[in-house]
């Protein structure tokens, strides 16, 4: 009898073992096919053509400086909106920063973000955000006059964001999508900080932030050439975790299951579902060593956010004056950008944005029980949404990077997994929509007490 039970349990795991699923939706392949490398190239060339986009550069010229660049970005969003009969709400978000000689903004400066909202039909105050950086820099971070075309860093991410807006503006989604150009990144992540503050003040429900920072280089300083691999950086758990929450992680786990880490897994899975030729790398780290990006201020405000970027960097092309030295060409110039690769990563973003915006809200207040029991019980709060069909429970071994097992349990708020010992696995719950799209997985945040 025991041998039969062992065989049955083994069969159960075999039948249910798979990663997070996505529907075979023709619309997703249409979105991928609609991303055009030539349009991305044209936008990168325009942005690089402003000479410099330094945060403190000229704001009055029509041809040079960050003022000209951000006005052009706003005009592009407005033109896209015109083409889709006003489907985008275009905003300019201005914040005044007083000059401080101890900071990277040493003179009074307006930090200006440009963004457009494709408003959701079911959950208009629920947002997924794709961002690129407007500003650029050269070797001296304080030099606002020298040429700093910033072709890859980060005209590529900004151009990808504009192109995603063009493509996705042709569709409707249940949740809202924001396409954002953020300023002041090189001077201290100001634009992201100010937009995150606005989101918190106005109670935006943010699903996640996809920060695109350098998506156009395929040849690394290590000599590797790769046009399919990219990195997704994510922090392990919220920087806002309380001492009590951190203490609970010691005993119950979750060190690797914060909201940003779950978002990263979702992007990984949506990529493998719709663009299997791509090789996403989950990097279990907030960002590269000693460096930062515009997802971080959102993380610090308590929102899920990740950095999407190329896998192989060439540091001779980042934060450098344009020059040739010892036979080496330095500078972030247009000739070093691979537009087809930028197209691929833009499509990665587009399908992730579309999937997240089509999906219902994730379950809230997930709890788990089953200590010293031969079963694990999950309980959750159902979101108030017409998009929900039911719920799916996920589990994986504690050493697995991705969810490997799941069970659809229907339109319930509690379910017990018989024969699955709580001590051996990590668990989560997703909401499944009427059209098959799933939310990001919610990790348990508490124990079932009764």
C-alpha positions in Angstrom: 0.0 0.0 0.0 2.8 2.4 0.9 4.5 1.6 -2.4 1.3 2.5 -4.2 1.0 5.8 -2.4 4.5 6.7 -3.2 3.9 6.0 -6.8 0.7 8.0 -6.8 2.4 11.0 -5.2 5.2 10.8 -7.7 2.6 10.6 -10.6 0.8 13.6 -9.1 3.9 15.7 -9.2 4.8 14.6 -12.7 1.3 15.5 -14.0 1.2 18.9 -12.3 4.8 20.0 -12.8 5.2 23.1 -15.0 6.1 26.8 -14.8 3.6 29.6 -14.8 1.3 29.2 -17.9 0.3 31.8 -20.5 -2.5 31.3 -23.1 -1.7 30.7 -26.7 -3.0 34.2 -27.7 -2.6 35.3 -31.4 -2.7 38.9 -30.2 0.7 38.4 -28.4 2.4 37.3 -31.6 0.8 40.3 -33.4 2.3 42.6 -30.8 5.7 41.0 -31.2 5.6 41.4 -35.0 4.5 45.0 -34.7 7.7 46.1 -33.0 9.8 47.7 -35.7 13.6 48.0 -35.5 13.7 50.9 -38.0 11.3 53.0 -35.8 13.5 52.3 -32.7 16.6 53.3 -34.7 15.0 56.5 -35.9 14.1 57.4 -32.3 17.5 56.6 -30.9 19.1 58.7 -33.6 16.8 61.6 -32.8 17.6 61.4 -29.1 21.3 61.1 -29.6 21.1 64.0 -32.1 20.3 66.4 -29.3 24.0 66.4 -28.5 23.6 66.1 -24.7 20.6 65.3 -22.5 22.4 66.1 -19.3 19.9 67.0 -16.6 21.3 70.5 -16.2 21.8 71.1 -19.9 20.1 73.7 -22.1 16.3 73.8 -21.8 15.6 76.6 -24.3 17.2 75.4 -27.5 15.1 73.5 -30.0 18.0 71.3 -31.2 20.3 70.7 -28.2 19.9 69.7 -24.6 17.4 68.0 -22.3 14.7 70.6 -22.9 14.5 69.8 -26.6 14.7 66.1 -25.9 11.8 66.0 -23.4 9.6 68.2 -25.6 10.2 65.8 -28.5 9.3 62.8 -26.3 6.1 64.6 -25.2 5.3 65.3 -28.9 5.8 61.7 -29.8 3.4 60.5 -27.1 0.9 63.1 -28.3 1.3 61.9 -31.9 0.7 58.3 -30.9 -2.4 59.4 -29.0 -3.7 61.2 -32.1 -3.2 58.1 -34.2 -5.3 56.0 -31.7 -8.1 58.6 -31.4 -6.9 60.0 -28.1 -6.3 56.7 -26.3 -3.2 58.0 -24.4 -3.3 60.6 -21.6 -0.1 62.5 -21.9 1.4 64.2 -18.9 4.4 66.3 -17.9 5.6 65.8 -14.3 7.8 68.7 -13.1 9.6 68.9 -9.8 11.9 71.7 -8.8 15.2 70.8 -7.2 17.2 73.4 -5.4 20.9 73.5 -6.2 23.2 71.9 -3.7 27.0 71.8 -4.1 27.2 68.6 -2.2 24.9 66.8 -4.7 25.0 66.0 -8.4 22.5 68.8 -9.0 24.5 71.9 -8.0 22.2 74.5 -9.5 18.5 75.1 -9.3 16.9 72.7 -11.8 13.5 71.4 -13.0 13.5 67.6 -13.2 10.8 66.9 -15.8 9.3 63.5 -16.5 7.2 62.8 -19.6 4.7 60.0 -19.5 1.6 58.6 -21.2 -1.2 56.5 -19.8 -3.1 53.9 -21.8 -6.1 53.7 -19.4 -7.4 50.3 -18.4 -11.1 49.4 -19.0 -11.6 47.4 -15.8 -9.0 48.7 -13.3 -8.1 52.2 -14.4 -6.1 52.9 -11.2 -4.1 49.8 -11.5 -0.8 50.3 -13.4 2.1 48.5 -15.0 4.9 50.9 -15.9 7.6 50.7 -18.6 10.3 53.4 -18.2 13.4 54.7 -20.0 15.7 57.4 -19.0 15.7 60.8 -20.8 19.1 62.1 -19.5 22.7 61.3 -20.5 26.2 62.0 -19.2 29.9 61.9 -20.2 33.0 61.2 -18.0 32.4 64.1 -15.7 28.9 63.7 -14.3 28.7 67.4 -13.6 29.6 68.6 -17.2 26.4 69.7 -18.8 27.9 71.2 -22.0 30.1 68.5 -23.4 28.7 66.1 -26.0 27.0 63.1 -24.4 24.8 61.5 -27.0 23.8 58.6 -24.7 22.8 56.4 -27.7 22.7 53.2 -25.7 22.5 54.7 -22.2 19.8 55.4 -22.4 18.3 56.5 -25.7 17.8 52.8 -26.4 15.5 52.3 -23.3 13.6 55.5 -24.1 13.1 54.6 -27.7 11.9 51.1 -26.7 9.4 52.7 -24.4 8.1 55.0 -27.1 7.9 52.0 -29.5 6.0 49.9 -27.0 3.5 52.8 -26.6 3.0 52.9 -30.4 2.4 49.1 -30.5 0.2 48.7 -27.4 -1.9 51.8 -28.1 -3.7 49.7 -30.7 -5.2 47.5 -28.0 -7.3 47.7 -24.9 -6.4 46.2 -21.6 -8.1 45.6 -18.3 -5.4 47.5 -16.3 -3.6 50.7 -17.2 -0.2 50.9 -18.8 2.2 53.8 -18.3 5.0 54.6 -20.7 7.4 56.9 -18.9 10.5 58.9 -19.7 12.3 59.7 -16.5 14.8 62.5 -15.9 17.7 63.0 -13.5 18.8 59.3 -13.4 22.5 60.0 -13.8 22.3 62.7 -11.2 20.7 60.5 -8.5 17.6 58.8 -9.7 15.5 61.9 -9.2 12.8 61.3 -11.8 12.0 57.9 -10.5 11.9 59.1 -7.0 9.5 61.9 -7.8 7.1 59.7 -9.9 7.2 57.0 -7.1 6.2 59.7 -4.6 3.4 60.9 -6.8 2.2 57.3 -7.2 2.2 56.8 -3.4 0.4 60.1 -2.8 -2.3 59.4 -5.3 -2.7 55.7 -4.2 -1.8 54.2 -7.6 -2.0 50.4 -7.5 1.2 49.5 -9.2 1.6 45.9 -10.5 5.2 46.5 -11.4 7.8 48.8 -12.9 9.9 47.5 -15.9 12.9 49.9 -15.9 14.7 49.6 -19.3 18.2 50.9 -19.0 20.5 50.0 -21.9 18.9 47.5 -24.2 21.0 48.1 -27.4 24.4 46.5 -26.9 25.3 42.9 -27.9 29.1 42.9 -27.7 30.5 42.9 -24.1 33.8 44.2 -22.9 34.6 40.5 -22.3 34.4 39.9 -26.0 31.2 37.9 -25.9 28.7 38.7 -28.7 25.1 37.7 -27.9 21.9 39.0 -29.4 19.4 36.9 -27.5 20.4 37.0 -23.8 19.2 39.7 -21.5 19.2 40.3 -17.7 16.3 40.9 -15.3 17.6 42.4 -12.0 15.3 42.2 -8.9 15.7 42.7 -5.2 14.8 39.7 -3.0 12.3 41.3 -0.7 11.0 44.8 0.0 13.5 47.4 1.3 10.6 48.4 3.5 10.4 45.1 5.4 10.0 45.6 9.1 12.2 44.0 11.7 9.3 41.7 12.5 8.9 40.7 8.8 12.6 40.0 8.5 12.5 37.9 11.6 9.6 35.8 10.3 11.6 35.1 7.1 14.2 33.4 9.2 11.7 30.8 10.4 9.2 30.6 7.5 11.2 31.5 4.4 10.5 34.1 1.7 14.0 35.6 1.5 13.8 35.0 -2.3 10.1 35.7 -2.8 9.5 39.5 -2.5 7.1 41.2 -4.9 10.0 42.3 -7.3 11.4 38.8 -7.4 7.9 37.5 -8.4 7.6 40.2 -11.1 11.0 39.1 -12.4 9.8 35.5 -12.6 6.7 36.6 -14.4 8.7 38.4 -17.1 10.9 35.4 -17.5 7.9 33.1 -18.0 6.1 35.5 -20.4 9.3 35.7 -22.5 9.7 32.0 -22.6 6.0 31.5 -23.5 5.9 34.0 -26.4 9.6 34.5 -27.4 11.2 31.1 -26.6 14.3 32.1 -28.7 15.2 34.6 -26.1 17.4 33.8 -23.1 16.3 35.8 -20.0 18.7 35.7 -17.1 17.2 36.1 -13.6 19.8 38.1 -11.7 19.0 37.8 -8.0 20.4 41.3 -7.1 18.9 44.8 -7.0 21.3 46.0 -9.7 24.9 45.6 -10.8 27.6 46.0 -8.2 27.8 49.6 -6.9 25.4 50.9 -9.6 21.7 51.9 -9.7 18.7 52.4 -11.9 15.3 54.0 -11.9 13.5 50.9 -10.5 15.2 51.4 -7.2 13.2 54.5 -6.0 10.0 52.5 -6.7 11.3 49.6 -4.7 12.1 52.0 -1.8 8.5 53.3 -2.0 7.2 49.7 -1.6 6.4 48.9 -5.2 7.5 46.0 -7.3 10.2 46.9 -9.9 12.9 45.3 -12.0 15.7 46.4 -14.3 15.7 44.9 -17.8 18.9 45.3 -19.8 21.5 43.8 -22.1 23.5 40.9 -20.8 26.9 42.0 -22.1 28.0 45.6 -21.4 30.9 47.5 -22.8 32.1 50.0 -20.2 34.2 51.9 -22.8 30.8 53.1 -24.2 29.2 54.2 -20.9 29.7 57.5 -19.1 32.6 58.4 -21.4 33.8 61.5 -23.2 34.0 60.7 -27.0 37.6 60.1 -27.8 40.3 57.6 -28.9 42.8 56.7 -26.4 45.6 54.0 -26.7 43.8 52.7 -29.8 40.5 52.3 -28.0 37.4 54.3 -29.0 35.4 55.6 -26.1 31.9 57.1 -26.1 28.2 56.1 -26.1 27.7 56.7 -29.8 25.0 55.6 -32.3 27.4 53.2 -34.2 27.6 50.9 -31.2 23.8 50.3 -30.9 22.3 47.1 -32.3 18.8 48.1 -33.3 17.5 44.5 -33.9 18.5 43.6 -30.4 16.7 46.7 -29.0 13.7 45.6 -31.0 13.8 42.2 -29.3 14.0 43.6 -25.8 11.2 46.1 -26.6 9.0 43.1 -27.7 10.0 41.3 -24.4 8.6 44.3 -22.6 5.5 44.6 -24.7 4.3 41.1 -24.1 5.0 41.3 -20.4 3.1 44.6 -20.2 0.2 43.2 -22.2 0.1 40.0 -20.1 0.1 41.9 -16.8 -2.5 44.4 -18.0 -4.8 41.6 -19.3 -4.5 39.6 -16.0 -6.7 40.1 -13.0 -5.4 41.5 -9.8 -3.3 39.2 -7.6 -4.8 37.6 -4.5 -4.2 39.6 -1.3 -3.3 38.7 2.3 -2.3 35.2 1.4 -1.8 33.0 4.5 -0.5 29.4 4.9 -1.0 26.7 7.4 0.0 23.1 7.9 2.8 23.0 10.6 3.4 19.4 11.6 0.6 18.3 9.3 0.8 16.0 6.2 -0.7 18.8 4.1 -0.4 22.5 3.3 -3.3 24.9 3.4 -3.4 28.2 1.5 -6.0 31.0 2.2 -6.3 34.3 0.5 -8.5 37.4 0.0 -10.2 37.5 -3.4 -9.7 40.7 -5.3 -12.8 42.7 -6.3 -12.5 42.1 -10.1 -14.8 40.9 -12.9 -11.7 39.5 -14.6 -11.2 36.6 -12.1 -12.2 33.1 -13.1 -10.4 31.2 -10.3 -7.1 30.7 -8.6 -4.0 28.5 -8.9 -1.7 27.4 -6.2 2.0 27.1 -7.0 4.8 25.3 -5.1 8.4 24.6 -5.7 11.4 23.1 -3.9 13.2 25.7 -1.8 16.3 25.5 -4.1 14.3 26.1 -7.3 14.5 29.5 -9.0 11.1 29.2 -10.7 7.7 27.8 -9.8 7.6 24.2 -10.9 4.3 22.8 -9.7 0.8 24.1 -9.7 -2.9 23.2 -9.3 -5.9 25.1 -10.4 -8.4 25.1 -7.5 -11.3 27.0 -8.9 -13.1 30.1 -7.6 -12.4 29.5 -3.9 -10.5 31.4 -1.2 -8.9 28.4 0.6 -7.5 25.1 -0.5 -5.5 22.2 1.1 -2.8 20.4 -0.8 -3.1 16.9 0.7 0.2 14.9 1.0 2.4 17.9 0.4 4.5 18.7 3.5 4.8 22.4 4.2 8.4 22.1 5.3 9.7 21.0 2.0 8.4 23.6 -0.4 7.7 27.2 -1.0 4.1 28.2 -2.0 2.2 31.0 -3.7 -1.2 31.8 -5.2 -2.2 33.5 -8.5 -5.5 34.7 -9.8 -6.5 33.3 -13.2 -8.5 35.4 -15.6 -11.4 34.5 -17.8 -9.1 34.5 -20.8 -6.4 32.5 -19.2 -4.0 35.2 -18.2 -2.7 34.9 -14.7 -1.6 37.5 -12.1 1.8 37.6 -10.6 2.1 35.0 -7.9 1.4 36.2 -4.3 3.7 34.7 -1.6 2.1 34.0 1.8 2.7 36.9 4.2 1.2 35.2 7.4 0.2 32.0 9.1 -3.3 30.7 9.4 -4.1 31.0 13.1 -7.4 29.2 13.4 
